[in-house]
């Protein structure tokens, strides 16, 4: 999971925030701190000094940070939960490149 998140982490300046991320898989979970800075996004194991935390399965995390599913929709579908500052967790997509990638529309024949 750490490698997957690191692969899509922004390497350019991002907002200086810290968001907790608990990735679940069945009854197991792993906690991470996603920290933004002027040099990009850093992801560390464990939850450290996070005022807002997102908990979701890995596929839901990717949908949320890729902005293909809104945080609110994921919560309403019971695919994600937030503890602490919701406004902070909503900024999570700003820390990843996945939200910036544009899908290329198929060419019309």
N, C-alpha and C positions, 0 to 999 in steps of 0.2 A: 504494500500500500504506500509506504513511504517513497519508494522509487517511482510509482505511478504519479503521485502528487508532485514530487520534485520535477518530473519530466514536463509538467504543464505550468510550473511556477514561473511567474514573470521575472525576468532578469533586468528589467528597467525600473526606474523609480515608481513606487506605489505609495499609497497612503500609509502613514506610520501608525498602524493598528496591530493589535494582537487578538486573534480569534481562536478559541478552542475548537477542536474538531474531534469528535468521537465517532470512529468508523466501526459499525457493527457488522457481524457476520454470524447469524444464528444467535447463540447465547454468548458468543465471544465478542470482545470489543478491544479497540486500540485507541489510545488518546494521543493527540498531537497538538502542538501550538503552531499556528500559522502567523508569522510576524512579517509585517511589511516595513520597508525602509527605503531610503534614497537609493539603495543599491539593488532593490528587488525584494523578492519574497523568500523567506527562509522557513523551513519546516523542521520542527524538532519533535522528538518523541516526548510524550508526557504533556500534561497541561500545566502551564506556568503563567501566572498573572494574567489570566484571561477574564475579561468582564462580560463576555458573551460566548456561548458554546453551541455549536450545531452537532446534533447526534443523528446519524443516518447510515444506511448501508452504503457501500462504496459506489454502486451504480447511481443511487440518488444524489450522492455528493457530486459526482461528475455532472449530472443533469443540472444541479443547482449552480455550480460554478461555471458551467457552460451556458447557463441561462436558457436552456431548452425547457426547463420547468422552473416556475417561480418558487421562491421559498414558501410563500403562502400556500400555493397549490400542493406542495410536498407535505406541508404540515396538515392541511385539510385531508389529504389522502392517507394520513398516518404513516408516511414514509420518512418523516423527519420530525425532530423536536428541537426546540431552542430553550436554553436556560440562560438567564441573565439578559443582557441588552440586545433586544431584537434589532435595533437600528445598526448596531455594530456588526452583527451576523449578516445583515443584508449587504454589507460591503465586501463580503468574502469573494464574490466574482471579480472584484477589482484587482485581486492579488494573483490571478491566474490568467494565462494566455488563452485558454480554451474559449473564454467569452469573446475574445477579439477575433477569432478565426471566422471568416465568412464562408458559408457554404456556397459552393459554386453550382449554379443552376445548370441543369443539363441543356445542351444546345438544341435548339429547335431544328428539325429537319425540313 
